[in-house]
Every structure is written in structure tokens, then in C-alpha cells.
Amino acid sequence: MNAPVDPAILAKASLDDKYTLPQGRVFLTGMQAIARLAMLQRVRDERSGLNTGGYVSGYRGSPLGGLDQTLMRARAHLDRHHIRFQPGLNEDLAATAIWGTQQVGMFPGARYDGVFSMWYGKGPGVDRCGDVFKHANAAGTSKHGGVLVLAGDDHGAKSSTLPHQSEHIFKACCIPVLNPASVQEYLDLGLHGFAMSRYSGCWIAFKCVTDVVESGASVDIDPDRVVIRLPEDFALPPGGLNIRWPDSFLEQESRLLDWKVYAALAYVRANRLDRIVWDSPRPRLGIVTTGKSYGDTMQALADLGIDEAAARHIGLRVYKVAMSWPLEPQGARRFAEGLEEILVVEEKRQLIEYQIKEELYTWEPGARAPRVVGKFDDNGEWSRGEGRPAGTWLLPASYEHSPAMVARAIASRMTRLGMDHLLGSAFRERLAFLDFKEKALARPRVTALRQPYFCSGCPHNTSTRVPEGSRATAGIGCHFMAVWMNRSTATFTHMGAEGAPWIGQAPFTDEKHIFANLGDGTYYHSGLLAIRAAVAAKVTMTYKILYNDAVAMTGGQMHDGPLDPASISRQIAAEGVKPIVVVTDEPEKYPAGTAWAPGVTVRHRDELDAVQRELREQPGVSALIYDQTCASEKRRRRKRNEYPDPARRALINEMVCEGCGDCSAKSNCLSVEPLETEFGRKRKINQSTCNKDFSCIKGFCPSFVTVEGGQLKKGRVVSRHDAADAFPAVAEISPPELAAPYGILVNGIGGTGVITIGQIIAVAAHLEGRGVSVLDMSGLAQKGGPVMSHVRLAAQPGALHATRISTGAANLVIGCDLVVSASGEALSKMSQGKTRAAVNATTAPTADFVRNPNWQLPGSDLLHDVREACGADNVAFVPAAELATQLMGDSIAGNMFMLGYCWQKGWVPLARASIERAIELNGVQVEFNLGSFLWGRRAAVDLERVQRIAAPAEVIPIGRHFSRNLDEVIERRVAHLTAYQDAAYAARYKALVDRVRVAEQERADS
């Protein structure tokens, strides 16, 4: 039995624990660990008698898109630790500010002994900062300062225009690279990183990939956990290695290349950051790995049935590298001694592999160096003819690795060395299962895709349209998604160069004009320079500056400084842009006297097409500033009573609707959904997701009804307490034993609270003292696309390796959306006999419906795929969103409803009290979510009873229930026509149908 949960521990837990507890274990996401790291550094410095300050700056971008929000929420805690968070205008200016923090002690007036600093940015930001990184790293760090460079690498291009691997850029800048493998290592290696930076004078790169930085785990925050050892085998040169002034350029180069990089290597060696984690008395195969790949490797070995004892028996050695460049040579050589072969497991292009080969090339004379494989098999990489690699890909450099891919690579090397016969049946069974799963997923399937799309009511639904005969180019931001819509929008650039390709095209084409979409965040970041370049080149084009009052792509942050349409107009007018037209959904919000640039006009968005037609005829660079607040940001602000919420609703009278789809064509809105009725497909407005843009009513369709001042009707049972009489108490269950690691895959639609469910489960597990990791896979998916949360639970933290659930390793799938549950990614985690699944049977339409009014969801095929993957007896399809809407008034309650359902079924190995406390700690609509959780539990006990309570007797619209036979079809239409006009009108219809039936029967009998 699982040990009972101490109520006192649950009651004592607080959301602020992650920043306020002085020691012990707390639950931290990767982002929160970065914030806590800065605080730990300050605490350690204080204990050492140093008065240091901290500074954090950079620019947001996935997988570090939410770091600035995390730091803003923690600002009070950061302030207490003398840590300043200053969002950067862009990446390179932020990096230059970081450079300045290391100069604090060089001039009079310094109030601190030093300033430790962190820069953050995604891969393209690293590319952008090559110049400042080289200069600042050559200059160095202060003795009591130090710099960590947090590089967000999106290996799978989930939310990027290119996959990124930053290590090679850092290598070019001579910046050592630390590669943490877990949230715990964000703290441990982070502290080592600051110490190494201070000792060596180098800036230290800190690789942040999705699988770690966007995961969460229970970690140890003891400030004394990390013991710093300064090298004893490395003598610093006179004057040391830290920043100084004056300092000649060539002296900086010499100090960097002759001393600083080697000082970093000495630090790694002294602190044994690179280490052998598994060994054998007779090692034959060695695996060297780092960062996220370490988790993949250990999970792959576990899946193959290989633990430390088995590794010792078969001759397997595993080497974990903390600093992937430069590779510490002495430890690498010790690892290689006695091995026949080395397998290098690292994602993307070779970094460690090349360094190991270089190190072993100078092996002792007469010694037999082990064979090294990694990206390719034994035949190696370089071409031996026909322009192709000589070998076969073993661990490809493209995309991302998985434990399954790594397991295949390990198995192939073990088989080649004859080690496989020493292993048990689990080894062969796992390989057979991977083959089976690969073939099953490769079979042709009728499926549906949930593609990321503009949110309901998004300004881009309107702003990215162009007139017939024109085209537009895309750029960085949510508006990029216009490229996969019917918007005559094609090609894109890196951030800040929007429109610049036209400068090169225009002299060589007869095309006279284009539109270039430019987001307001990008404009403020660097896009103004592209406009300046276009003016200087004297091209003819129109910039559409899409002002949404928020940086919507990464979570709705405010701009990093003052920005509004009036100031934009003045800036671009000063650059020579004319004419300038402001298009907005609220022209009345700009009173007379608004400080526009001379000649600016303000037009209603209904005139967008006419405005664009006018501008495309103007010579030179013109601009259209489209001003409408981000729909998601409106929703957030309305919840905080910070934005007007009109007492108005748009609805569709289904009996008048003809199902033409013009409302979707006008609005491009996902909240316009299909409604299947007796009289054919109609339309409805999903009131739970509608953001009140009202573009859908622009078609002047008579089926639309606007209700002023009314409130949405909710189910008669709202409170979980009020429902006690309507539904008896739900019996308590004993959660299942957590004897082995347990994987829960939560999936659904981005922006509907799916990630919250994973966080609730993870926090509940932490409160119980369990080992837990949670990985949120979202990226662009937060815009209505597929979202997955991988939750892994274990009795002890050390039992977990990779944060992603392995192939076929999900014990439970909480499917908040059928389309995502039946996707290849989700199906790959399911296996018969292991996986149970509860799937929401109320399916929202995909973006295909917006473009194609006749689109049909292949529901039966999707249901079949999930049943086949799990086994029919292990799957429950529950109308969660429908019931949640009826009971709680909002379909978003369906996700928590699903969690309650699964818990009551005994599929979640955690105590109810822990889950409910985690809901309370989340602090968002607590009563609402507790009620949803309880209704899910009730549905698990008696679904039919819950359905009766949710839908009491009421007048059902005539079209909602389908006729069971032809006679009923005719009877219902006669009744409808009688109500519509009169009995005589209906009789004419009935007589016609009867004549047709008689004629049909006579033809059949002849």
C-alpha cells in the first residue's frame, strides 16, 4: 500500500515554497529553477562574505519563451536577493548590457563586490549575438561576477523556423558549453557555471532544450549541496584571467586561447563534472552522452532491461559529460581505456564525437584505440564516392532523438559485439515491440490533424488578408501562420528583416508591389531597420504593421518599452514612409488631437480591402498600421477586469441557418463550429471559446442573433456542495501502488488548460514526496494545435530518466481531445496490456472546417485507432466537454473532469487529497476546478446519472434528435412546415412525398 499522505504537509505547502524555503525539496519547472539559481548564488556569496548583485537580461523565444514571465512573477523574491531583471530590447543589446555588469568594479562608485549575470535567448538570438559574445568573452568576467549564457535550442523546430544547435556558435566564440540533463542540474551545474566563469574569466554557455527547461521536477535546493573545488593542478598567470582595463586586443586573444579555455577544463577536472556513471570490470562497449541525450540513453537502457548490475555483467560503461565543449581530455581518456568501441549519443550535429576522435587519434604509441561510432555506423561519415556518406545513419543529426531510437542504436552495437546473448528476454522483447509499433504506425490511416491556427477573434484573421491580385510576405510572430491559410502569403525571413527580400527582388521583376507583414514586437525588436532599408532602396511596397498590444507568440507579454500606434506613425514618418493609414476595429478610441504623424488617417477595419487597394497604387514605401488587441490577451485581461467585456453575444438560429459557411469565410474563426441536425449541417457559436470579435456577423446572415445584456445559461448544478443532494457521496478508493515508474500522457488542444492538468498531477506527486517529472510539449500548439504533457511518477526521484514517455510506455492517457489522442505521436505511447485511456468524446472541429464547410471528422476511424492501440477493454470515451459545459458553464472544465474520472477509476496513483491541494495551490478558479474534478469522479461511478443531472427535461430544438426511420422523417417535416406556415402548406409537401413513395414502390415491384 502507498503510505498515507500527511494532512499537515499538504496544508503547509505554499506556491512560494519554490523561492522561499531555505532548503529541502521543492517542485520547480526549468524556468523557475533558473530564477532560483540566481537566488542560490546570492545566498552562497553572502555566506562567503561577498556582497554581490545579480542581473538577468535577454529576449524571449521558445523554449525560453516564458522565462521573462517567470522572472516577472518572482520579482519580489529577486529584489530581496539584489537581483535585477531587465528584459532586453533585443538579444545583442541585452548581451551588451550583461557585458557591462562585469565592468562594475572597474570604476568608482561600485556598491557591490561583483555582479553575476545571466543572458537568455533562443537559437536565432545566439546567432544574432556572435559579435558581442566574441567581444565580451574575450574581455572576460569579473572575479566575483560571472556570466551564464542560457541558450534555448529548439531541436525539433516545434516553434521555430529552423532547428537550432547553439554549441557550434559558442565553440566559434571560445565559450565553454555546459549541458544540463535535468531540472536538478539547472541548479547544480548552474552554480558550477558561475564558479567556472569567475575562475576562468570565460562566459559560460548553458544549453536549454525543451525536454529539460520546459519540464518540471522535485529538486533539492540546499545551498550547500554543491561543493566548489578550485583546481590545484593549474597555475593562473600573473594578473589572473578576469576582465581589466586597459586591455589590448591581442592580449585578450592570447589570454583566451592560451589560458582561459584551459582554466575551464581544469575546473571541470577538479570538480569531476564529467564522470563514469556505470562501469564494468571488463568493459567492452562505452557510451558517452550529455544533457537531454543522457536521459534518453538511461531510459533506453532501462527499456532494454539493462540496469547497473546488468551493465556490469555484460561489459558496458556509461560516461556522462557535463561540459560538451571543450571536452575534458583526461577524463575522456580514462573512460576510453580498455574499450573495444565507443558509442556517442548526442542530438544534432557531432560535437563530442569529433573531440573524442581527435583525442584518441593521439593515443599512446602501440595502444589500440577503441572504434568510435555515433552519427554513422562503422563505415564512417565522409563520402567514398557518389557524393554520399560512406556509412549508414545510426543516430541521425536531423530532428530529435527518442529513447526508442537510442535503444535501437545501442542494441545494434551490442549485437555486433556479441553482447546481446548475455541479456534476458526484455532486451529482445523490447526490440520486437519497437518493430511492431513502427510497422503499426506506418500503416495508412484515415486521420485528422489539429494544425495550429489563429485564436478565435484573433486580429490576424482580418489583418493578414490582402486584396485580389496582391501578395504578402510573412515574418516572425503569430501572423506567420497565414502561410498555411488561403491568404496569398508566402516566404518569410528571420526576425527583423521582414520585407527586405523585396529589396533584392524588385529590380529584377515586373511585379510592382508587395505587402510585408511585420508584428509590433518584431518592429520594436529590430524591424524598424528593415523599413529604413526599404525606404533607402526606393522600393514600392506596403508594410502592414500588426499592432496587437502584446507579444502574443510567447504568452502575451507587454512590449519591452513604450510603444503605441501614434509613436509608430511618427517613427516611420521620420524614416520617409508615406502615406500612413491606421486601420482599427475601434476608430472612436482615438480622440481629436491624438499625436499622429502629419497626414495619418484612421479608418475602420471594415475598410481594410479598400485601404490596401489604395496603398498598393502609391509609389515608394507606405504603411498600414493595423490596430486591434490580441484576442487571447483580451480574454486574459477580461478575467482580471482590466479590459471591457461587452454585454453582447452572437448566436445562430439553427432553423434559419442554411449551412453555407459564409460566417467562417468572413471571420476565419475557430469558434464557428458545425452543428449536425435533422435538417442537415448548420452552424453554432462556441460560447466558451468566443472572444467577441463579431466578424462572423459581417455576412448579414438572417440566422445570426445578437443578444444584448444577456448572460449565458449554466447548468442548474454548479457548486460541488450544492450537488450533494442530487448525487450521493462518491466512494473513496485506494490509489494503486506506485511500484514502478508510471507514465501519464495528457493531451488536448492548445490554450484549453491541458498543461495545467499535467502540472496539477506533478505538484500532487511532489506533495507526496514522490519522484516526478513533467514535460509540456506545446510550442506553436498553444494556438489551437496539439499539446501534450508527459508526466512520469516514481516512488523515488532517482528512478526517472528521460522526461518524455517512451514508445509504448504510457500507463494512462488522459485524452482531452480525440483528434490529438489519435495522432501518431500519442498512439506511439500506447500499448495493449499496459495503457488505459480515457478520451473526451466531445470533439471540437479542426481548422480544416474553417477552410472547407463540408469537412467531416473521421470520428469512427479515430476511435478505432485508439481502441486498437490500447485494447478495446482499456479505453473509455466520455463526453467530458459536453457535460462540463452543461454542469459548469464552460467547456474548459472538461479537462479537470477527465482527471477526476481517471482518478476515480483507480488509474492515477496519487491520493485525492494531494490532487485537490494541488488545485488549491494553483490558485486559479479553485472552486470551479474542484467542482469539475468531483463531477468527473461522479461520472466514473455513474455516467448515466451525471448525464441526466446535466441535461434535465427541457424543450429540445426540433433538429437536434435524428429521426429513426422514413416515416418519422416525413412526420417531423410536416410538423415543421405546419409551424412555419400552415397545415395546407404542409399537406402539399406530404402529398408530393406520398406520390414519390408510391411511384418508387411501383418501380421496385415491377
Rosetta blueprint (number, residue, H / E / L):
1 M L
2 N L
3 A L
4 P L
5 V L
6 D L
7 P H
8 A H
9 I H
10 L H
11 A H
12 K H
13 A L
14 S L
15 L L
16 D L
17 D H
18 K H
19 Y H
20 T H
21 L L
22 P L
23 Q L
24 G L
25 R E
26 V E
27 F E
28 L E
29 T E
30 G H
31 M H
32 Q H
33 A H
34 I H
35 A H
36 R H
37 L H
38 A H
39 M H
40 L H
41 Q H
42 R H
43 V H
44 R H
45 D H
46 E H
47 R H
48 S L
49 G L
50 L L
51 N L
52 T E
53 G E
54 G E
55 Y E
56 V E
57 S E
58 G E
59 Y L
60 R L
61 G L
62 S L
63 P L
64 L L
65 G L
66 G L
67 L H
68 D H
69 Q H
70 T H
71 L H
72 M H
73 R H
74 A L
75 R H
76 A H
77 H H
78 L H
79 D H
80 R H
81 H L
82 H L
83 I E
84 R E
85 F E
86 Q L
87 P L
88 G L
89 L L
90 N L
91 E H
92 D H
93 L H
94 A H
95 A H
96 T H
97 A H
98 I H
99 W H
100 G H
101 T H
102 Q L
103 Q L
104 V H
105 G H
106 M H
107 F L
108 P L
109 G L
110 A L
111 R L
112 Y L
113 D L
114 G E
115 V E
116 F E
117 S E
118 M E
119 W E
120 Y E
121 G E
122 K E
123 G H
124 P H
125 G H
126 V H
127 D H
128 R H
129 C L
130 G H
131 D H
132 V H
133 F H
134 K H
135 H H
136 A H
137 N H
138 A H
139 A H
140 G L
141 T L
142 S L
143 K L
144 H L
145 G L
146 G L
147 V E
148 L E
149 V E
150 L E
151 A E
152 G E
153 D E
154 D L
155 H L
156 G L
157 A L
158 K L
159 S L
160 S L
161 T L
162 L L
163 P L
164 H L
165 Q L
166 S L
167 E H
168 H H
169 I H
170 F H
171 K H
172 A H
173 C L
174 C L
175 I L
176 P L
177 V E
178 L E
179 N L
180 P L
181 A L
182 S L
183 V H
184 Q H
185 E H
186 Y H
187 L H
188 D H
189 L H
190 G H
191 L H
192 H H
193 G H
194 F H
195 A H
196 M H
197 S H
198 R H
199 Y H
200 S H
201 G L
202 C L
203 W L
204 I E
205 A E
206 F E
207 K E
208 C E
209 V E
210 T H
211 D H
212 V H
213 V H
214 E L
215 S E
216 G E
217 A E
218 S E
219 V E
220 D E
221 I L
222 D L
223 P L
224 D L
225 R L
226 V L
227 V L
228 I L
229 R L
230 L L
231 P L
232 E L
233 D L
234 F L
235 A L
236 L L
237 P L
238 P L
239 G L
240 G L
241 L L
242 N L
243 I L
244 R L
245 W L
246 P L
247 D L
248 S L
249 F H
250 L H
251 E H
252 Q H
253 E H
254 S H
255 R H
256 L H
257 L H
258 D H
259 W H
260 K H
261 V H
262 Y H
263 A H
264 A H
265 L H
266 A H
267 Y H
268 V H
269 R H
270 A H
271 N L
272 R L
273 L L
274 D L
275 R E
276 I E
277 V E
278 W E
279 D L
280 S L
281 P L
282 R L
283 P L
284 R L
285 L E
286 G E
287 I E
288 V E
289 T E
290 T E
291 G H
292 K H
293 S H
294 Y H
295 G H
296 D H
297 T H
298 M H
299 Q H
300 A H
301 L H
302 A H
303 D H
304 L L
305 G L
306 I L
307 D L
308 E H
309 A H
310 A H
311 A H
312 R H
313 H H
314 I H
315 G L
316 L E
317 R E
318 V E
319 Y E
320 K E
321 V E
322 A L
323 M E
324 S E
325 W E
326 P L
327 L L
328 E L
329 P H
330 Q H
331 G H
332 A H
333 R H
334 R H
335 F H
336 A H
337 E L
338 G L
339 L L
340 E L
341 E E
342 I E
343 L E
344 V E
345 V E
346 E L
347 E L
348 K L
349 R L
350 Q L
351 L L
352 I H
353 E H
354 Y H
355 Q H
356 I H
357 K H
358 E H
359 E H
360 L H
361 Y H
362 T L
363 W L
364 E L
365 P L
366 G L
367 A L
368 R L
369 A L
370 P L
371 R E
372 V E
373 V E
374 G L
375 K L
376 F E
377 D L
378 D L
379 N L
380 G L
381 E L
382 W L
383 S L
384 R L
385 G L
386 E L
387 G L
388 R L
389 P L
390 A L
391 G L
392 T L
393 W E
394 L L
395 L L
396 P L
397 A L
398 S L
399 Y L
400 E L
401 H L
402 S L
403 P H
404 A H
405 M H
406 V H
407 A H
408 R H
409 A H
410 I H
411 A H
412 S H
413 R H
414 M H
415 T H
416 R H
417 L L
418 G L
419 M L
420 D H
421 H H
422 L H
423 L L
424 G L
425 S H
426 A H
427 F H
428 R H
429 E H
430 R H
431 L H
432 A H
433 F H
434 L H
435 D H
436 F H
437 K H
438 E H
439 K H
440 A H
441 L H
442 A H
443 R L
444 P L
445 R L
446 V L
447 T L
448 A L
449 L L
450 R L
451 Q L
452 P L
453 Y L
454 F L
455 C L
456 S L
457 G L
458 C L
459 P L
460 H H
461 N H
462 T H
463 S H
464 T L
465 R L
466 V L
467 P L
468 E L
469 G L
470 S L
471 R L
472 A E
473 T E
474 A L
475 G L
476 I L
477 G L
478 C H
479 H H
480 F H
481 M H
482 A H
483 V H
484 W H
485 M L
486 N L
487 R L
488 S L
489 T E
490 A L
491 T L
492 F L
493 T L
494 H L
495 M L
496 G L
497 A L
498 E L
499 G L
500 A L
501 P H
502 W H
503 I H
504 G H
505 Q H
506 A H
507 P H
508 F H
509 T L
510 D L
511 E L
512 K L
513 H L
514 I L
515 F E
516 A E
517 N E
518 L E
519 G E
520 D H
521 G H
522 T H
523 Y H
524 Y H
525 H H
526 S H
527 G H
528 L H
529 L H
530 A H
531 I H
532 R H
533 A H
534 A H
535 V H
536 A H
537 A H
538 K L
539 V L
540 T L
541 M E
542 T E
543 Y E
544 K E
545 I E
546 L E
547 Y E
548 N L
549 D L
550 A L
551 V E
552 A H
553 M H
554 T H
555 G L
556 G L
557 Q E
558 M L
559 H L
560 D L
561 G L
562 P L
563 L L
564 D L
565 P H
566 A H
567 S H
568 I H
569 S H
570 R H
571 Q H
572 I H
573 A H
574 A H
575 E H
576 G L
577 V L
578 K L
579 P L
580 I E
581 V E
582 V E
583 V E
584 T E
585 D L
586 E L
587 P H
588 E H
589 K H
590 Y L
591 P L
592 A L
593 G L
594 T L
595 A L
596 W L
597 A L
598 P L
599 G L
600 V L
601 T E
602 V E
603 R E
604 H E
605 R H
606 D H
607 E H
608 L H
609 D H
610 A H
611 V H
612 Q H
613 R H
614 E H
615 L H
616 R L
617 E L
618 Q L
619 P L
620 G L
621 V E
622 S E
623 A E
624 L E
625 I E
626 Y E
627 D E
628 Q L
629 T L
630 C L
631 A H
632 S H
633 E H
634 K H
635 R H
636 R H
637 R H
638 R H
639 K H
640 R L
641 N L
642 E L
643 Y L
644 P L
645 D L
646 P L
647 A L
648 R E
649 R E
650 A E
651 L E
652 I E
653 N L
654 E L
655 M L
656 V L
657 C L
658 E L
659 G L
660 C L
661 G L
662 D H
663 C H
664 S H
665 A H
666 K H
667 S H
668 N L
669 C L
670 L L
671 S L
672 V E
673 E E
674 P E
675 L E
676 E E
677 T E
678 E L
679 F L
680 G E
681 R E
682 K E
683 R E
684 K E
685 I E
686 N L
687 Q L
688 S L
689 T L
690 C L
691 N L
692 K L
693 D L
694 F L
695 S H
696 C H
697 I H
698 K H
699 G H
700 F L
701 C L
702 P L
703 S L
704 F E
705 V E
706 T E
707 V E
708 E E
709 G L
710 G L
711 Q L
712 L L
713 K L
714 K L
715 G L
716 R L
717 V L
718 V L
719 S L
720 R L
721 H L
722 D H
723 A H
724 A H
725 D L
726 A L
727 F L
728 P L
729 A L
730 V L
731 A L
732 E L
733 I L
734 S L
735 P L
736 P L
737 E L
738 L L
739 A L
740 A L
741 P L
742 Y E
743 G E
744 I E
745 L E
746 V E
747 N E
748 G E
749 I E
750 G L
751 G L
752 T L
753 G L
754 V H
755 I H
756 T H
757 I H
758 G H
759 Q H
760 I H
761 I H
762 A H
763 V H
764 A H
765 A H
766 H H
767 L H
768 E L
769 G L
770 R L
771 G E
772 V E
773 S E
774 V E
775 L E
776 D E
777 M E
778 S L
779 G H
780 L H
781 A H
782 Q H
783 K L
784 G L
785 G L
786 P E
787 V E
788 M E
789 S E
790 H E
791 V E
792 R E
793 L E
794 A E
795 A L
796 Q L
797 P H
798 G H
799 A H
800 L L
801 H L
802 A L
803 T L
804 R L
805 I L
806 S L
807 T L
808 G L
809 A L
810 A L
811 N L
812 L E
813 V E
814 I E
815 G E
816 C L
817 D L
818 L H
819 V H
820 V H
821 S H
822 A L
823 S L
824 G H
825 E H
826 A H
827 L H
828 S L
829 K L
830 M L
831 S L
832 Q L
833 G L
834 K L
835 T L
836 R E
837 A E
838 A E
839 V E
840 N E
841 A L
842 T L
843 T L
844 A L
845 P L
846 T L
847 A L
848 D H
849 F H
850 V H
851 R H
852 N L
853 P L
854 N L
855 W L
856 Q L
857 L L
858 P L
859 G H
860 S H
861 D H
862 L H
863 L H
864 H H
865 D H
866 V H
867 R H
868 E H
869 A H
870 C H
871 G L
872 A H
873 D H
874 N H
875 V E
876 A E
877 F E
878 V E
879 P L
880 A H
881 A H
882 E H
883 L H
884 A H
885 T H
886 Q H
887 L H
888 M H
889 G L
890 D L
891 S H
892 I H
893 A H
894 G H
895 N H
896 M H
897 F H
898 M H
899 L H
900 G H
901 Y H
902 C H
903 W H
904 Q H
905 K L
906 G L
907 W L
908 V L
909 P L
910 L L
911 A L
912 R H
913 A H
914 S H
915 I H
916 E H
917 R H
918 A H
919 I H
920 E H
921 L H
922 N H
923 G L
924 V L
925 Q L
926 V H
927 E H
928 F H
929 N H
930 L H
931 G H
932 S H
933 F H
934 L H
935 W H
936 G H
937 R H
938 R H
939 A H
940 A H
941 V H
942 D L
943 L H
944 E H
945 R H
946 V H
947 Q H
948 R H
949 I H
950 A H
951 A L
952 P L
953 A L
954 E L
955 V L
956 I L
957 P L
958 I L
959 G L
960 R L
961 H L
962 F L
963 S L
964 R L
965 N L
966 L H
967 D H
968 E H
969 V H
970 I H
971 E H
972 R H
973 R H
974 V H
975 A H
976 H H
977 L H
978 T H
979 A H
980 Y H
981 Q L
982 D L
983 A H
984 A H
985 Y H
986 A H
987 A H
988 R H
989 Y H
990 K H
991 A H
992 L H
993 V H
994 D H
995 R H
996 V H
997 R H
998 V H
999 A H
1000 E H
1001 Q H
1002 E H
1003 R H
1004 A H
1005 D H
1006 S L
